[in-house]
Amino acid sequence: MQTIDNQTFKISIAEDLQDLLSISAGLGQVNPEEVSRPLLGRLNLESSRCEELLDSYGAQQNTLWSPLRKITAVIKAFSRVAYSLLHIKNAIPSYNLVALDDNFVEATENMIKSVYHILEKACLEICKLNKSLDINPVIKPMNSYRFGENEVSGCLDPDRVRKASEFPGKTAVYLATSFLNLAEESILLKIYKKLNEDEYSSAIPEEVSEEKLRLLENKFHNLQSLYDTYLSGSDVAQKDPSLPVLRGHISVVYHLLECATNLTHYYERHSMYFHEDTVLEAPVMDKVLLTYLMQYFIAFPERYILTSQKLCKEILKHYAEMGSIEVPIPNYRGFHVRPSTLIAKIVVHYGSDVTMMLGSNEYNASMPLELFRANEEINQVKRKSVSECLVNHKLIAQDINAEYDTPLMKKILRIVFLDLLEKQKIMIYDNNFSFDDLTPLENETLGEFAKRGIALYLAMGKIDIISDTTVTFKGDKRVLQDLETLANHGYGEDKFGNNIVLPASLSYLRR
């Protein structure tokens, strides 16, 4: 492509930049309280269009014209954020948001003013460039544009027949479950709680980045689309008021994350430009921008996600289908820390009531300490099972009440242990296992010595007794499905207690 001179370029773009420069020049005449969506929407449209035009001419790679391209991109970014904030402000009454400790409405009003102030500075910079570069198209007065908001005086009669949901409960459960899973993925939003203002910059891009926020934003957008496709305007949404409330929370989180993505894009892509030798003045200081990002655009989504988790759990309880599953106990030492913690985490994740049954005893599956107690009964069953094997073993059964010297007692017990190991009745975890530390007590019979040895090494964790004992979980089928998946994958462990990778459906347990 041929190279053109500055004068030719200037003449070529002057008319196309007319509206962007005219609106930028008139923005200072508009009070922040009077800013409208039509104004911001048009400014975003013109800056987007001019950005594409400047890119097609290669302005970004030209020393003289790159500042114009840069400030156009900045106007595009902040006009979009300002528009989204106005959208949120106007939609808040319909979102039915749960009240937070902080006043979200007031915080939003203040943020609109702050972002508008940044936008004003950016527009002032492009007006300075207009003069210094001598583009000088005819500047239209602001009153030549129609930027007023429509005054909505009422709503039309909602007389359309509501669509009947084919599987209302299933769809509602899927929505609530998807939100809970997404809430686990949103843990990066808690970053604002860990840092003070001077540390915000250290979190970008390692912990918070445009890429991570955009992925999260898109997932919440997908969740909003899921609701709008299958539940919006349906009979189930009318009958269950909690569903539209959840939709409102999904929407406000999505729009705030959309803004956060744009601000992070500005910080990662554009802010460094203003640290260089440039004719432009930064529209906002980095520290101020990051404070806005962390304390509003990241903090409020995190808080609304937290409150929405409670709502989702109530929805799951409302639409719960009760059932039961029978699964084996964990291979390695029963319900010790890892299996019990994973079980409880699944139950807490969904917020449903799930009970674990072992024999006639019931345990609250949401509490690891409750599940630990089940090991007492499991170990009793194991000891009883292996004791029967011991007393019936030919080397012991024939002389069960006999008293031998220590070497012979140990020799017999060693042979019995090897036999039990071969028959897969026990598992040995200690590679250096021996009977050196086990000595018969005074007047202890062979049978008593063997039983005590089993109990001692079981308590010490050197061996485990292989058992076909099962437990039954009762509760919501959706929760039971994940518990069954966990059980089928060894409760996250192999037979030696080493951690194994869990399937994708349980990915929320990794966080």
C-alpha positions as CSV (number, residue, x, y, z in Angstrom):
1,M,0.0,0.0,0.0
2,Q,1.3,3.5,-0.9
3,T,2.5,6.0,1.7
4,I,0.5,9.2,2.0
5,D,1.7,12.5,3.4
6,N,0.3,14.2,6.6
7,Q,-1.7,16.8,4.7
8,T,-3.5,14.2,2.5
9,F,-4.2,12.1,5.6
10,K,-5.6,15.1,7.5
11,I,-8.0,16.0,4.7
12,S,-9.1,12.4,4.4
13,I,-10.1,12.0,8.1
14,A,-11.4,15.5,8.9
15,E,-15.0,14.8,8.0
16,D,-15.0,11.4,9.6
17,L,-13.7,12.9,12.9
18,Q,-16.2,15.7,12.9
19,D,-18.8,14.2,15.2
20,L,-16.3,12.7,17.6
21,L,-14.5,16.1,17.9
22,S,-17.8,18.0,18.1
23,I,-19.2,15.8,21.0
24,S,-15.8,15.9,22.7
25,A,-15.7,19.7,22.5
26,G,-19.3,20.0,23.9
27,L,-18.9,17.4,26.7
28,G,-17.7,20.0,29.2
29,Q,-21.1,21.7,28.8
30,V,-23.0,18.7,30.2
31,N,-23.2,18.2,34.0
32,P,-22.5,14.7,35.3
33,E,-26.0,14.5,36.7
34,E,-27.5,15.2,33.2
35,V,-25.4,12.8,31.2
36,S,-27.5,10.5,29.1
37,R,-27.2,7.1,27.5
38,P,-27.8,8.5,24.0
39,L,-24.9,10.9,24.5
40,L,-22.5,8.2,25.8
41,G,-23.7,5.7,23.2
42,R,-23.0,8.1,20.3
43,L,-19.6,9.0,21.7
44,N,-18.8,5.3,22.0
45,L,-20.0,4.7,18.4
46,E,-18.0,7.6,17.0
47,S,-14.8,6.7,18.9
48,S,-15.1,3.0,17.8
49,R,-15.7,4.1,14.2
50,C,-12.8,6.5,14.2
51,E,-10.5,4.0,15.9
52,E,-11.1,1.6,13.0
53,L,-10.5,4.3,10.5
54,L,-7.2,5.4,12.1
55,D,-6.1,1.8,12.2
56,S,-6.8,1.3,8.5
57,Y,-4.4,4.2,7.8
58,G,-1.7,2.8,10.2
59,A,-1.9,5.8,12.6
60,Q,-0.9,3.5,15.5
61,Q,2.6,3.1,14.0
62,N,3.1,6.8,13.1
63,T,4.9,9.1,15.6
64,L,2.8,12.2,14.8
65,W,-0.6,10.5,14.6
66,S,-0.4,7.7,17.2
67,P,-1.5,10.0,20.1
68,L,-4.7,10.6,18.2
69,R,-5.2,6.9,17.9
70,K,-4.4,6.3,21.5
71,I,-6.8,9.0,22.9
72,T,-9.6,7.8,20.6
73,A,-9.2,4.3,22.2
74,V,-9.3,5.8,25.6
75,I,-12.5,7.7,24.9
76,K,-14.0,4.5,23.5
77,A,-13.1,2.5,26.7
78,F,-14.4,5.1,29.2
79,S,-17.5,6.0,27.2
80,R,-18.4,2.3,27.2
81,V,-17.9,2.0,31.0
82,A,-19.9,5.2,31.6
83,Y,-22.7,3.8,29.4
84,S,-22.8,0.5,31.3
85,L,-22.9,2.3,34.6
86,L,-25.9,4.4,33.5
87,H,-27.5,1.1,32.3
88,I,-27.0,-0.4,35.8
89,K,-28.3,2.7,37.5
90,N,-31.5,2.6,35.5
91,A,-32.0,-1.1,35.8
92,I,-31.4,-1.3,39.6
93,P,-35.1,-1.1,40.5
94,S,-35.9,-4.1,38.2
95,Y,-33.0,-6.2,39.5
96,N,-34.5,-6.6,43.0
97,L,-31.0,-6.7,44.5
98,V,-30.4,-7.9,48.0
99,A,-29.4,-5.0,50.3
100,L,-25.7,-4.9,51.1
101,D,-24.0,-3.2,54.0
102,D,-22.7,-0.6,51.5
103,N,-25.1,1.5,49.5
104,F,-24.8,0.3,46.0
105,V,-27.0,2.9,44.5
106,E,-25.0,5.7,46.1
107,A,-21.7,4.1,45.1
108,T,-22.9,3.8,41.5
109,E,-24.0,7.4,41.4
110,N,-20.5,8.4,42.6
111,M,-18.8,6.1,40.2
112,I,-20.7,7.6,37.3
113,K,-19.4,11.1,38.2
114,S,-15.9,9.8,38.6
115,V,-15.8,7.9,35.2
116,Y,-17.5,10.9,33.5
117,H,-14.8,13.1,34.9
118,I,-12.1,10.8,33.3
119,L,-14.0,10.9,30.1
120,E,-14.1,14.7,30.1
121,K,-10.3,14.8,30.5
122,A,-9.9,12.4,27.6
123,C,-12.1,14.5,25.4
124,L,-10.2,17.6,26.4
125,E,-7.0,15.9,25.2
126,I,-8.5,15.0,21.8
127,C,-9.6,18.6,21.4
128,K,-6.1,19.8,22.1
129,L,-4.8,17.4,19.5
130,N,-7.4,18.7,17.0
131,K,-5.8,22.1,17.3
132,S,-2.2,21.0,17.4
133,L,-2.6,18.7,14.4
134,D,-4.7,21.3,12.6
135,I,-7.5,18.8,11.7
136,N,-10.1,21.4,12.4
137,P,-13.4,20.1,11.0
138,V,-16.4,22.3,11.5
139,I,-17.4,21.8,15.1
140,K,-21.2,21.2,15.5
141,P,-22.9,22.7,18.6
142,M,-24.2,20.2,21.1
143,N,-27.8,21.4,20.6
144,S,-27.6,20.1,17.1
145,Y,-27.7,16.6,18.5
146,R,-30.6,14.9,20.2
147,F,-29.1,13.4,23.4
148,G,-32.1,13.5,25.7
149,E,-33.4,10.3,27.5
150,N,-37.0,9.2,26.6
151,E,-39.3,9.7,29.6
152,V,-41.0,6.3,30.0
153,S,-44.5,7.1,31.2
154,G,-45.7,3.5,31.6
155,C,-45.6,-0.1,30.4
156,L,-47.6,-1.9,27.8
157,D,-50.2,-4.5,28.9
158,P,-48.2,-7.8,29.3
159,D,-50.9,-9.8,27.4
160,R,-48.7,-12.4,25.7
161,V,-49.4,-15.9,26.7
162,R,-46.6,-17.1,29.0
163,K,-44.7,-20.0,27.6
164,A,-45.0,-23.2,29.6
165,S,-41.7,-24.6,30.8
166,E,-41.3,-28.3,29.8
167,F,-39.0,-29.1,32.7
168,P,-39.2,-26.1,35.1
169,G,-37.6,-27.7,38.1
170,K,-34.7,-29.1,36.0
171,T,-34.0,-25.8,34.4
172,A,-34.1,-23.9,37.7
173,V,-31.8,-26.4,39.3
174,Y,-29.4,-26.2,36.4
175,L,-29.3,-22.4,36.6
176,A,-28.7,-22.4,40.3
177,T,-26.1,-25.2,40.1
178,S,-24.3,-23.4,37.2
179,F,-24.2,-20.2,39.3
180,L,-22.8,-22.0,42.3
181,N,-20.1,-23.6,40.2
182,L,-19.3,-20.2,38.6
183,A,-19.1,-18.6,42.1
184,E,-16.3,-21.0,42.9
185,E,-14.5,-19.8,39.7
186,S,-14.9,-16.2,40.9
187,I,-12.5,-16.6,43.8
188,L,-10.1,-14.1,42.1
189,L,-12.6,-11.3,42.9
190,K,-11.7,-11.7,46.6
191,I,-8.4,-10.1,45.8
192,Y,-9.6,-6.6,47.0
193,K,-9.9,-8.0,50.5
194,K,-6.3,-9.1,50.7
195,L,-4.6,-5.9,49.5
196,N,-4.3,-2.2,50.6
197,E,-4.4,0.5,48.0
198,D,-0.6,0.7,47.6
199,E,-0.6,-3.0,46.7
200,Y,-3.3,-3.0,44.0
201,S,-0.8,-2.7,41.1
202,S,1.1,-5.8,42.2
203,A,-2.0,-7.9,41.5
204,I,-2.1,-7.1,37.8
205,P,-1.8,-9.1,35.7
206,E,-0.7,-12.1,37.9
207,E,-3.9,-12.4,39.9
208,V,-6.3,-10.1,38.1
209,S,-6.0,-9.5,34.3
210,E,-8.1,-8.5,31.3
211,E,-8.0,-12.1,30.2
212,K,-9.2,-13.6,33.5
213,L,-12.0,-11.0,33.9
214,R,-13.2,-11.4,30.3
215,L,-13.5,-15.1,30.8
216,L,-15.5,-14.6,33.9
217,E,-17.6,-11.9,32.4
218,N,-18.5,-14.1,29.4
219,K,-19.5,-17.0,31.7
220,F,-21.9,-14.7,33.6
221,H,-23.2,-13.4,30.3
222,N,-23.8,-17.1,29.2
223,L,-25.7,-17.6,32.5
224,Q,-27.9,-14.5,31.8
225,S,-28.6,-15.9,28.3
226,L,-29.5,-19.3,29.8
227,Y,-32.1,-17.6,31.9
228,D,-33.5,-15.5,29.1
229,T,-33.7,-18.5,26.7
230,Y,-35.4,-21.0,29.0
231,L,-37.0,-19.0,31.9
232,S,-37.7,-15.4,30.9
233,G,-41.4,-14.9,30.2
234,S,-42.2,-18.4,31.4
235,D,-44.8,-19.6,33.9
236,V,-42.2,-20.9,36.3
237,A,-40.5,-17.5,36.5
238,Q,-43.9,-15.9,37.4
239,K,-44.7,-18.5,40.0
240,D,-41.2,-18.5,41.7
241,P,-40.2,-15.0,42.5
242,S,-36.7,-16.1,43.5
243,L,-35.8,-16.8,39.9
244,P,-36.2,-13.2,38.6
245,V,-34.2,-12.0,41.6
246,L,-31.4,-14.4,40.7
247,R,-31.5,-13.1,37.1
248,G,-31.1,-9.6,38.4
249,H,-28.0,-10.5,40.4
250,I,-26.5,-12.4,37.4
251,S,-27.1,-9.3,35.3
252,V,-25.5,-6.8,37.7
253,V,-22.5,-9.0,38.2
254,Y,-22.1,-9.4,34.4
255,H,-22.3,-5.7,33.7
256,L,-19.9,-4.8,36.5
257,L,-17.4,-7.4,35.3
258,E,-17.8,-6.0,31.8
259,C,-16.7,-2.6,33.1
260,A,-13.9,-4.2,35.1
261,T,-12.6,-5.9,32.0
262,N,-12.6,-2.6,30.1
263,L,-10.8,-0.8,32.9
264,T,-8.2,-3.5,33.2
265,H,-7.8,-3.4,29.4
266,Y,-7.1,0.3,29.7
267,Y,-4.6,-0.3,32.5
268,E,-2.7,-3.1,30.8
269,R,-2.8,-1.7,27.2
270,H,-3.0,2.1,27.4
271,S,-1.9,3.4,30.8
272,M,1.9,2.8,30.2
273,Y,1.6,5.1,27.2
274,F,1.1,8.1,29.5
275,H,4.3,7.2,31.3
276,E,6.3,7.8,28.1
277,D,7.3,11.0,26.5
278,T,4.0,12.0,24.9
279,V,2.0,15.1,24.1
280,L,-1.0,13.6,25.9
281,E,-1.9,14.0,29.6
282,A,-3.2,10.9,31.4
283,P,-7.0,11.2,32.0
284,V,-6.6,9.4,35.3
285,M,-3.8,8.5,37.6
286,D,-3.0,4.7,37.8
287,K,-3.5,4.5,41.6
288,V,-6.9,6.2,41.3
289,L,-8.0,4.0,38.5
290,L,-7.0,0.8,40.4
291,T,-8.9,2.0,43.5
292,Y,-12.0,2.4,41.4
293,L,-11.4,-1.0,39.9
294,M,-10.9,-2.9,43.2
295,Q,-13.2,-1.1,45.5
296,Y,-16.2,-0.9,43.2
297,F,-16.0,-2.9,39.9
298,I,-14.5,-6.0,41.6
299,A,-15.8,-5.6,45.2
300,F,-19.5,-5.3,44.4
301,P,-19.6,-8.3,42.0
302,E,-17.9,-10.4,44.7
303,R,-20.5,-9.3,47.3
304,Y,-23.4,-9.9,45.0
305,I,-22.1,-13.4,44.1
306,L,-21.8,-14.2,47.8
307,T,-25.4,-13.2,48.5
308,S,-26.6,-15.0,45.4
309,Q,-25.1,-18.2,46.6
310,K,-27.5,-18.3,49.5
311,L,-30.4,-17.7,47.0
312,C,-29.2,-20.5,44.8
313,K,-29.1,-22.9,47.7
314,E,-32.7,-22.0,48.6
315,I,-33.7,-22.6,45.0
316,L,-32.0,-26.0,45.0
317,K,-33.8,-26.9,48.2
318,H,-37.1,-25.8,46.7
319,Y,-36.7,-28.0,43.6
320,A,-34.8,-30.8,45.3
321,E,-35.6,-34.4,44.2
322,M,-34.8,-36.7,47.1
323,G,-33.0,-40.0,46.6
324,S,-30.3,-42.2,48.1
325,I,-27.1,-44.0,47.0
326,E,-25.1,-46.8,48.4
327,V,-21.3,-46.5,48.0
328,P,-18.2,-48.1,49.5
329,I,-16.3,-46.5,52.2
330,P,-12.9,-44.8,51.3
331,N,-10.2,-47.4,50.7
332,Y,-7.5,-45.6,52.7
333,R,-8.3,-45.4,56.4
334,G,-12.0,-44.7,55.9
335,F,-13.4,-41.3,56.5
336,H,-10.2,-39.5,57.4
337,V,-9.4,-35.8,56.6
338,R,-9.4,-35.7,52.8
339,P,-12.5,-37.8,52.0
340,S,-14.5,-36.2,54.8
341,T,-13.5,-32.7,53.7
342,L,-14.4,-33.4,50.0
343,I,-17.8,-34.9,51.0
344,A,-18.6,-31.9,53.2
345,K,-17.4,-29.5,50.5
346,I,-19.8,-31.0,48.0
347,V,-22.8,-30.8,50.4
348,V,-22.0,-27.2,51.4
349,H,-21.5,-26.3,47.8
350,Y,-25.1,-27.0,47.1
351,G,-26.5,-26.1,50.5
352,S,-28.7,-29.1,50.7
353,D,-29.3,-31.4,53.7
354,V,-27.5,-34.7,53.1
355,T,-27.3,-37.5,55.7
356,M,-24.8,-40.4,55.7
357,M,-26.1,-43.7,57.1
358,L,-23.9,-46.4,58.5
359,G,-25.8,-49.2,60.1
360,S,-28.4,-47.5,62.4
361,N,-26.3,-44.4,62.9
362,E,-26.8,-41.1,61.0
363,Y,-24.2,-38.5,60.3
364,N,-24.5,-34.9,59.0
365,A,-22.5,-35.1,55.7
366,S,-21.9,-31.3,55.6
367,M,-19.6,-31.6,58.7
368,P,-16.2,-33.3,58.4
369,L,-16.0,-33.9,62.2
370,E,-19.3,-35.8,62.0
371,L,-17.9,-38.1,59.3
372,F,-14.8,-38.7,61.3
373,R,-17.0,-40.2,64.0
374,A,-18.1,-42.9,61.5
375,N,-14.6,-44.3,61.6
376,E,-15.1,-45.5,65.1
377,E,-17.9,-47.8,63.9
378,I,-16.1,-48.7,60.7
379,N,-13.0,-49.7,62.7
380,Q,-15.1,-51.8,65.0
381,V,-16.6,-53.7,62.0
382,K,-13.1,-54.1,60.5
383,R,-11.6,-55.4,63.7
384,K,-14.5,-57.8,64.2
385,S,-14.1,-59.0,60.6
386,V,-10.4,-59.6,60.8
387,S,-10.7,-61.2,64.3
388,E,-13.0,-63.8,62.8
389,C,-10.3,-64.5,60.2
390,L,-7.7,-64.7,62.9
391,V,-9.5,-67.1,65.2
392,N,-10.5,-69.3,62.3
393,H,-7.0,-69.5,60.8
394,K,-5.6,-73.0,61.2
395,L,-2.4,-71.9,63.0
396,I,-4.4,-70.1,65.7
397,A,-7.7,-72.0,65.8
398,Q,-6.0,-75.2,66.9
399,D,-4.1,-73.5,69.8
400,I,-6.1,-70.3,70.4
401,N,-5.7,-70.5,74.2
402,A,-2.1,-71.7,74.2
403,E,0.7,-69.6,75.6
404,Y,4.1,-69.8,73.7
405,D,7.4,-68.1,74.1
406,T,7.9,-64.8,72.4
407,P,9.8,-65.9,69.2
408,L,7.2,-68.6,68.4
409,M,4.2,-66.2,69.0
410,K,5.8,-63.6,66.6
411,K,6.6,-66.3,64.0
412,I,3.0,-67.6,64.0
413,L,1.6,-64.0,63.8
414,R,4.0,-63.2,61.0
415,I,2.8,-66.2,59.0
416,V,-0.9,-65.3,59.7
417,F,-0.3,-61.7,58.6
418,L,1.3,-62.8,55.3
419,D,-1.6,-65.1,54.7
420,L,-4.1,-62.3,55.4
421,L,-2.1,-60.0,53.0
422,E,-2.2,-62.6,50.3
423,K,-5.9,-63.1,50.7
424,Q,-6.4,-59.3,50.5
425,K,-7.8,-59.1,54.0
426,I,-5.3,-56.5,55.1
427,M,-3.2,-53.7,53.6
428,I,0.3,-52.9,54.9
429,Y,1.4,-49.2,54.5
430,D,4.7,-49.3,56.3
431,N,7.5,-50.7,54.1
432,N,9.6,-51.4,57.2
433,F,6.8,-53.2,59.0
434,S,7.9,-55.8,61.6
435,F,6.8,-57.3,64.9
436,D,9.9,-56.1,66.8
437,D,8.0,-53.7,68.9
438,L,5.2,-56.2,69.8
439,T,5.8,-58.5,72.8
440,P,3.3,-60.9,74.4
441,L,2.0,-59.8,77.8
442,E,2.2,-62.1,80.8
443,N,-0.2,-65.0,80.5
444,E,-1.4,-63.7,77.1
445,T,-2.8,-66.4,74.8
446,L,-2.0,-66.8,71.1
447,G,-5.5,-65.6,70.2
448,E,-5.3,-62.6,72.5
449,F,-1.8,-61.7,71.2
450,A,-3.0,-61.8,67.6
451,K,-6.0,-59.7,68.2
452,R,-4.0,-57.1,70.1
453,G,-1.4,-57.0,67.4
454,I,-4.1,-56.2,64.7
455,A,-5.7,-53.5,66.9
456,L,-2.3,-51.9,67.7
457,Y,-1.0,-51.7,64.1
458,L,-4.4,-50.5,62.9
459,A,-4.4,-47.7,65.4
460,M,-0.7,-46.8,64.5
461,G,-1.7,-46.6,60.8
462,K,0.8,-49.3,59.8
463,I,-1.9,-51.5,58.4
464,D,-5.5,-51.2,57.3
465,I,-8.2,-53.9,57.1
466,I,-9.8,-54.2,53.7
467,S,-13.6,-54.0,54.1
468,D,-16.6,-54.2,51.8
469,T,-18.5,-52.0,54.2
470,T,-20.8,-49.5,52.4
471,V,-22.6,-46.3,53.5
472,T,-25.8,-44.8,52.3
473,F,-26.2,-41.1,51.5
474,K,-29.7,-39.6,51.5
475,G,-30.6,-36.2,50.1
476,D,-31.0,-34.2,46.9
477,K,-30.2,-36.3,43.8
478,R,-28.1,-33.5,42.3
479,V,-25.8,-33.6,45.3
480,L,-25.8,-37.4,45.4
481,Q,-24.7,-37.5,41.8
482,D,-21.5,-35.6,42.7
483,L,-21.0,-37.8,45.8
484,E,-21.3,-40.9,43.7
485,T,-18.8,-39.5,41.3
486,L,-16.4,-38.8,44.2
487,A,-16.8,-42.3,45.6
488,N,-16.2,-43.8,42.1
489,H,-12.9,-42.0,42.0
490,G,-11.7,-43.2,45.4
491,Y,-12.8,-40.1,47.3
492,G,-9.8,-38.4,45.7
493,E,-7.2,-41.0,46.8
494,D,-5.7,-44.2,45.6
495,K,-5.4,-47.2,47.9
496,F,-2.2,-45.9,49.4
497,G,-3.7,-42.5,50.3
498,N,-2.0,-40.6,47.4
499,N,-4.1,-37.8,45.9
500,I,-5.5,-38.5,42.4
501,V,-7.0,-36.1,39.9
502,L,-10.8,-35.6,40.2
503,P,-13.0,-35.5,37.1
504,A,-14.0,-32.2,35.5
505,S,-17.5,-32.3,37.0
506,L,-15.9,-31.9,40.4
507,S,-13.5,-29.2,39.4
508,Y,-15.0,-26.8,42.0
509,L,-13.5,-29.0,44.7
510,R,-10.0,-27.9,43.7
511,R,-10.5,-24.3,44.6
